[in-house]
Amino acid sequence: MANGLPGRLLQRREDPRRTSFLELFFDLAIIFALTRLSRALLDDLTLHGAFQVLLLLAAIWWVWFVTAWSADWFDPRTPLIVVLLLWVMFGGLLMAAAAPTAFGAQAMVFAVAYVSIHLGRAFLLIPALRGHPLQLRTARVAIWFAASGVLWVVGAVVAPAREALWVLALILDYGLARLGWPTPRLGRSSWPDLQVNGEHLSERYQQIFIIALGELILMSGIAYGESGFDRGRSVAFAAAFLTAVALARLYLMPAGGHLGAAIEAAGPPGSRLALVAGYLHLVMIAGVLATSVGLELAIVDPGSSDPARLTVTVGGPVLFLLGRLLLSAVIDGSVSRPRLVGVALIVLGGFASTQLRLLGAAAVTTVLLLLMIAAELLLDRSQRRRAARADGTTERRRTDV
């Protein structure tokens, strides 16, 4: 089997796995998608508009996640996998282009692109994996994507039911992955069947999170350059930069860099951890996207006191922090006390910000994020000192004995 086509396609589990150039090239579609989604949220900064953007983000995220997960098993240098990644990238660009009007004129473009990505992946892989166990797993996934695809297409046609049908389709897509895609007569995939390379998938998560931060910096820089360099806007731009730095630091520490090792240490059940981490990264990226919109508004109109603008400016970091707290909990079972306190303070600051201008709300939130990092550093230093003292005491006792 190793000399056949499946053997040439598959990545050996024992080989070191680094992100390929083609995978990074594919991520360019996500940059475009996040930019388009931020425009859509800016155009409709209401609760309903935020719900629609979150729905579209969940669809785009699932395309990225399934592609990253699939690419973990295959050698990206083989021609078939190159074609597959380019196919998904093109479909992702179509989804991104249609996103701002996906609940209107371009609903069918968005839906057909989403369905075509997933079914096209199966169309390429199932024949190539003939005789290999992965063929059965790919067939299960394809059958369920075909089922949810009906909901996507019908939703594009029937406008009054569009949101409900697309939500149901996403529930199927996300939920069935957690259940192993149980399929009549074909069974279901077990967690060992879904085993992934923890270091590779963790690296991919970090890269896509950096892309989300890149969208924040990009849109803040464009807004600052186009709106003027007066004092208020300059302070808002500085707050945007410091917020991006703070979010990056809070993402990586204390447990963000340990995800790959945790997946590997868990063995085959580590694929469950990798999947849950995928869900939580959606929450964090949604938080970064909302933060980007809020900071852009603070730069363009720092004196605004519009409640919706204040809510997105404060709510974005809170959403990110909630996702990050849950990620630490699933990685090592710990929750950072400074972050819990920080979330509470930011929420309280959000209520207080109704008396502030948008610039004030952005500045207060940024300061609280930086104070959260400082508190974590002080707490970590204190814990290390106590551990060092305890080790020293133990060593002296041994010497006395």
C-alpha positions as CSV (number, residue, x, y, z in Angstrom):
1,M,0.0,0.0,0.0
2,A,2.9,2.4,0.7
3,N,3.9,2.2,-2.9
4,G,0.4,2.9,-4.2
5,L,-1.3,6.3,-4.7
6,P,-2.6,6.4,-1.1
7,G,0.9,5.8,0.2
8,R,2.3,8.6,-1.9
9,L,-0.4,11.0,-0.7
10,L,-0.2,10.3,3.0
11,Q,2.1,12.0,5.4
12,R,3.9,9.5,7.7
13,R,3.0,10.2,11.3
14,E,6.6,9.8,12.5
15,D,8.0,12.4,10.1
16,P,8.5,16.0,11.4
17,R,5.7,18.1,10.0
18,R,6.1,21.8,9.2
19,T,3.6,24.1,7.6
20,S,4.1,24.1,3.8
21,F,4.3,27.2,1.6
22,L,1.1,26.2,0.0
23,E,-0.8,26.1,3.3
24,L,0.4,29.6,4.1
25,F,-0.6,30.7,0.6
26,F,-4.1,29.3,1.2
27,D,-4.3,31.4,4.3
28,L,-4.3,34.5,2.1
29,A,-7.9,33.8,1.4
30,I,-8.7,34.1,5.1
31,I,-7.1,37.6,5.2
32,F,-9.5,38.7,2.5
33,A,-12.4,37.0,4.2
34,L,-11.8,38.6,7.6
35,T,-11.5,42.0,5.9
36,R,-14.8,41.5,4.1
37,L,-16.5,40.4,7.3
38,S,-15.3,43.4,9.2
39,R,-16.8,45.6,6.4
40,A,-20.1,43.8,6.7
41,L,-20.2,44.3,10.5
42,L,-19.3,48.0,10.1
43,D,-22.2,48.4,7.6
44,D,-24.7,46.8,10.0
45,L,-23.6,47.4,13.6
46,T,-26.7,45.9,15.2
47,L,-27.3,42.7,17.1
48,H,-28.8,41.1,14.0
49,G,-25.9,42.2,11.9
50,A,-23.4,40.8,14.4
51,F,-25.4,37.5,14.3
52,Q,-25.2,37.3,10.5
53,V,-21.4,38.0,10.5
54,L,-20.8,35.4,13.1
55,L,-22.8,32.8,11.0
56,L,-20.7,33.7,8.0
57,L,-17.5,33.6,10.0
58,A,-18.4,30.1,11.3
59,A,-18.8,28.9,7.8
60,I,-15.5,30.4,6.6
61,W,-13.8,29.1,9.7
62,W,-15.1,25.6,9.1
63,V,-13.6,25.6,5.6
64,W,-10.2,26.6,7.0
65,F,-10.4,24.1,9.9
66,V,-11.4,21.1,7.8
67,T,-8.7,22.0,5.3
68,A,-6.0,22.4,7.9
69,W,-7.1,19.1,9.6
70,S,-7.1,17.3,6.2
71,A,-3.8,18.7,5.1
72,D,-2.3,17.3,8.3
73,W,-2.7,13.7,6.9
74,F,-1.4,14.4,3.4
75,D,1.9,15.3,1.8
76,P,1.4,18.9,0.5
77,R,4.0,18.3,-2.2
78,T,2.0,15.8,-4.1
79,P,0.1,17.2,-7.2
80,L,-3.3,16.0,-6.1
81,I,-3.0,17.8,-2.7
82,V,-1.7,20.9,-4.5
83,V,-4.8,20.9,-6.7
84,L,-7.0,20.3,-3.6
85,L,-5.6,23.3,-1.7
86,L,-5.9,25.6,-4.7
87,W,-9.5,24.4,-5.2
88,V,-10.4,25.2,-1.6
89,M,-8.5,28.6,-1.8
90,F,-10.5,29.6,-4.8
91,G,-13.8,28.6,-3.2
92,G,-12.8,30.5,0.0
93,L,-12.1,33.6,-2.1
94,L,-15.6,33.3,-3.6
95,M,-17.2,33.0,-0.2
96,A,-15.2,36.0,1.0
97,A,-16.2,38.1,-2.0
98,A,-19.9,37.2,-1.5
99,A,-19.9,37.6,2.3
100,P,-21.1,41.2,2.6
101,T,-24.2,40.4,0.6
102,A,-24.5,36.7,1.5
103,F,-27.9,37.3,3.0
104,G,-29.0,39.2,0.0
105,A,-28.1,39.1,-3.7
106,Q,-25.1,36.8,-3.4
107,A,-26.6,34.1,-1.2
108,M,-26.3,31.4,-3.8
109,V,-22.7,32.3,-4.6
110,F,-21.8,31.9,-0.9
111,A,-23.7,28.7,-0.4
112,V,-22.6,27.0,-3.6
113,A,-19.0,27.9,-3.0
114,Y,-19.2,26.4,0.6
115,V,-20.8,23.2,-0.6
116,S,-18.5,22.9,-3.6
117,I,-15.4,23.2,-1.4
118,H,-16.4,20.3,0.8
119,L,-17.8,18.0,-1.9
120,G,-14.9,18.8,-4.3
121,R,-12.5,17.7,-1.6
122,A,-14.2,14.4,-1.4
123,F,-14.5,14.1,-5.2
124,L,-10.7,14.3,-5.4
125,L,-9.8,12.2,-2.4
126,I,-12.2,9.3,-2.5
127,P,-10.9,7.8,-5.8
128,A,-7.3,8.4,-4.8
129,L,-7.6,6.7,-1.4
130,R,-9.1,3.5,-2.9
131,G,-8.3,0.5,-0.7
132,H,-7.1,2.7,2.2
133,P,-9.1,3.1,5.5
134,L,-9.1,6.9,5.0
135,Q,-11.4,6.4,2.0
136,L,-14.2,5.2,4.2
137,R,-13.7,8.1,6.6
138,T,-13.7,10.6,3.7
139,A,-16.9,9.0,2.4
140,R,-18.7,9.5,5.7
141,V,-17.7,13.2,5.8
142,A,-18.8,13.7,2.2
143,I,-22.2,12.1,2.8
144,W,-22.9,14.5,5.7
145,F,-21.6,17.5,3.9
146,A,-24.0,16.6,1.1
147,A,-26.8,16.5,3.6
148,S,-25.9,19.9,5.1
149,G,-25.3,21.2,1.5
150,V,-29.0,20.8,0.8
151,L,-29.8,23.1,3.7
152,W,-27.2,25.7,2.4
153,V,-28.6,25.7,-1.2
154,V,-32.3,25.7,-0.1
155,G,-31.5,28.5,2.3
156,A,-30.0,30.5,-0.5
157,V,-33.2,30.0,-2.5
158,V,-35.7,30.6,0.3
159,A,-34.9,34.0,1.7
160,P,-37.3,34.0,4.7
161,A,-35.8,30.7,6.0
162,R,-32.2,31.5,5.1
163,E,-30.8,32.2,8.5
164,A,-32.6,29.3,10.2
165,L,-31.5,26.8,7.5
166,W,-27.9,28.0,7.5
167,V,-27.7,27.8,11.3
168,L,-29.1,24.2,11.1
169,A,-26.5,23.4,8.5
170,L,-23.7,24.7,10.6
171,I,-25.0,22.8,13.7
172,L,-24.8,19.6,11.5
173,D,-21.3,20.4,10.3
174,Y,-19.8,21.2,13.7
175,G,-21.8,18.7,15.7
176,L,-21.3,15.7,13.4
177,A,-17.5,16.2,13.5
178,R,-17.7,15.9,17.3
179,L,-19.7,12.7,16.9
180,G,-17.3,11.1,14.3
181,W,-19.8,11.5,11.4
182,P,-22.0,8.4,12.2
183,T,-23.3,7.1,8.9
184,P,-25.8,4.3,8.2
185,R,-23.9,1.1,7.1
186,L,-20.6,3.0,7.2
187,G,-20.3,3.4,10.9
188,R,-18.5,6.3,12.5
189,S,-14.9,7.5,12.8
190,S,-13.2,6.9,16.2
191,W,-10.8,9.3,17.7
192,P,-7.8,7.1,16.8
193,D,-9.0,7.3,13.2
194,L,-8.8,11.1,13.5
195,Q,-5.4,11.3,15.0
196,V,-3.5,14.4,14.1
197,N,0.0,15.8,14.4
198,G,-0.3,18.1,17.4
199,E,2.7,20.3,16.7
200,H,1.6,20.9,13.1
201,L,-2.0,21.7,13.9
202,S,-1.0,23.9,16.9
203,E,1.3,25.8,14.5
204,R,-1.6,26.2,12.1
205,Y,-3.8,27.6,14.8
206,Q,-1.1,30.1,15.8
207,Q,-0.7,31.2,12.1
208,I,-4.4,31.8,11.6
209,F,-4.6,33.8,14.8
210,I,-1.7,35.9,13.7
211,I,-3.7,36.5,10.5
212,A,-6.6,37.7,12.5
213,L,-4.4,40.1,14.4
214,G,-2.9,41.2,11.1
215,E,-6.4,42.2,9.9
216,L,-6.8,44.3,13.1
217,I,-3.5,46.1,12.5
218,L,-4.2,46.5,8.7
219,M,-7.6,48.0,9.1
220,S,-6.5,50.3,12.0
221,G,-3.5,51.5,9.9
222,I,-5.8,52.2,6.9
223,A,-8.3,54.0,9.1
224,Y,-5.6,56.2,10.7
225,G,-4.0,57.1,7.4
226,E,-7.3,58.0,5.8
227,S,-8.9,59.9,8.7
228,G,-6.1,62.2,9.8
229,F,-3.3,62.5,12.3
230,D,-4.8,64.6,15.0
231,R,-4.3,63.9,18.7
232,G,-7.4,61.9,19.4
233,R,-7.0,59.6,16.4
234,S,-3.3,59.2,17.2
235,V,-4.2,58.0,20.7
236,A,-6.8,55.6,19.3
237,F,-4.2,54.2,16.8
238,A,-1.7,53.7,19.6
239,A,-4.4,51.9,21.6
240,A,-5.1,49.6,18.5
241,F,-1.4,48.7,18.3
242,L,-1.1,48.0,22.0
243,T,-4.3,46.0,22.0
244,A,-2.9,43.8,19.2
245,V,0.3,43.3,21.2
246,A,-1.7,42.4,24.3
247,L,-3.9,40.0,22.5
248,A,-0.9,38.2,21.0
249,R,0.7,37.9,24.4
250,L,-2.5,36.7,26.1
251,Y,-2.9,34.1,23.3
252,L,0.5,32.6,23.6
253,M,0.8,32.6,27.4
254,P,0.5,30.7,29.7
255,A,-0.7,27.6,27.8
256,G,-1.1,28.7,24.2
257,G,2.3,27.4,23.3
258,H,1.6,24.0,24.9
259,L,-1.3,23.0,22.7
260,G,0.7,20.9,20.4
261,A,2.5,19.0,23.2
262,A,-0.9,18.5,24.9
263,I,-2.4,16.9,21.8
264,E,0.7,14.6,21.3
265,A,0.7,13.6,25.0
266,A,-3.0,12.7,24.9
267,G,-2.3,10.1,22.1
268,P,-5.3,9.3,19.9
269,P,-7.8,11.1,22.2
270,G,-5.7,14.2,21.5
271,S,-7.7,14.6,18.3
272,R,-10.7,15.4,20.5
273,L,-8.6,18.2,22.2
274,A,-7.6,19.4,18.7
275,L,-11.3,19.6,17.6
276,V,-12.4,21.5,20.8
277,A,-9.4,23.9,20.3
278,G,-10.8,24.5,16.8
279,Y,-14.1,25.5,18.2
280,L,-12.5,27.8,20.8
281,H,-10.3,29.4,18.1
282,L,-13.5,30.4,16.3
283,V,-14.6,32.2,19.5
284,M,-11.2,34.0,19.9
285,I,-11.1,35.0,16.2
286,A,-14.6,36.4,16.5
287,G,-13.4,38.4,19.4
288,V,-10.5,39.8,17.5
289,L,-12.7,40.6,14.5
290,A,-15.1,42.6,16.8
291,T,-12.1,44.3,18.5
292,S,-10.8,45.3,15.0
293,V,-14.1,46.9,14.1
294,G,-14.4,48.7,17.5
295,L,-10.8,50.1,17.3
296,E,-11.3,51.2,13.7
297,L,-14.4,53.1,14.8
298,A,-12.5,54.7,17.6
299,I,-9.8,55.9,15.2
300,V,-12.3,57.3,12.7
301,D,-14.7,58.9,15.2
302,P,-13.0,59.0,18.7
303,G,-15.7,61.3,20.1
304,S,-18.6,59.0,19.3
305,S,-20.9,57.8,22.2
306,D,-23.0,55.5,20.2
307,P,-23.9,52.4,22.4
308,A,-23.4,49.9,19.6
309,R,-19.9,51.2,18.9
310,L,-19.1,51.1,22.6
311,T,-20.4,47.6,22.9
312,V,-18.3,46.2,20.1
313,T,-15.2,48.0,21.3
314,V,-15.5,46.5,24.8
315,G,-17.2,43.2,23.8
316,G,-14.5,42.1,21.3
317,P,-11.8,41.7,23.9
318,V,-14.2,40.0,26.4
319,L,-15.2,37.5,23.7
320,F,-11.5,36.8,23.0
321,L,-10.7,36.4,26.7
322,L,-13.6,34.0,27.3
323,G,-12.4,31.8,24.4
324,R,-8.8,31.9,25.7
325,L,-9.8,31.0,29.3
326,L,-11.6,28.0,28.0
327,L,-8.7,27.0,25.9
328,S,-6.4,27.0,28.9
329,A,-9.0,25.0,30.8
330,V,-9.1,22.2,28.2
331,I,-5.3,22.2,27.7
332,D,-4.1,21.9,31.3
333,G,-7.2,22.3,33.5
334,S,-6.2,25.7,34.8
335,V,-7.8,29.1,34.6
336,S,-5.8,32.4,35.0
337,R,-7.1,34.4,38.0
338,P,-5.8,37.7,36.6
339,R,-7.7,37.0,33.4
340,L,-10.9,36.2,35.2
341,V,-10.6,39.5,37.2
342,G,-9.7,41.3,33.9
343,V,-12.8,40.0,32.2
344,A,-14.9,41.3,35.1
345,L,-13.2,44.6,35.0
346,I,-13.6,45.0,31.3
347,V,-17.3,44.2,31.5
348,L,-17.7,46.7,34.3
349,G,-15.7,49.2,32.2
350,G,-18.2,48.5,29.4
351,F,-21.1,49.6,31.6
352,A,-19.1,52.6,32.8
353,S,-18.2,53.5,29.2
354,T,-21.7,54.6,28.5
355,Q,-20.5,57.8,30.2
356,L,-17.3,57.9,28.1
357,R,-16.5,58.6,24.5
358,L,-15.4,55.8,22.2
359,L,-11.8,56.8,22.6
360,G,-12.0,56.6,26.3
361,A,-13.6,53.1,26.2
362,A,-10.9,51.9,23.8
363,A,-8.1,53.3,26.0
364,V,-9.6,51.9,29.2
365,T,-9.9,48.4,27.7
366,T,-6.3,48.6,26.4
367,V,-5.0,49.6,29.8
368,L,-6.9,46.7,31.5
369,L,-5.5,44.2,29.0
370,L,-1.9,45.4,29.7
371,L,-2.5,45.3,33.5
372,M,-3.8,41.8,33.1
373,I,-0.5,40.8,31.5
374,A,1.5,42.6,34.2
375,A,-0.4,40.8,36.9
376,E,0.2,37.4,35.2
377,L,3.9,38.1,35.0
378,L,4.1,39.1,38.7
379,L,2.1,36.1,39.7
380,D,4.3,33.8,37.7
381,R,7.5,35.3,39.1
382,S,6.1,34.9,42.6
383,Q,5.3,31.2,42.0
384,R,8.7,30.6,40.6
385,R,10.3,32.1,43.7
386,R,8.2,30.0,46.0
387,A,9.1,26.9,44.0
388,A,12.8,27.8,44.2
389,R,12.6,28.3,47.9
390,A,10.9,24.9,48.3
391,D,13.5,23.2,46.2
392,G,16.3,24.8,48.3
393,T,14.7,23.8,51.6
394,T,14.3,20.2,50.3
395,E,17.9,20.1,49.2
396,R,19.2,21.4,52.6
397,R,17.2,18.7,54.4
398,R,18.7,16.1,52.3
399,T,22.2,17.5,53.0
400,D,21.5,17.5,56.8
401,V,20.4,13.9,56.6
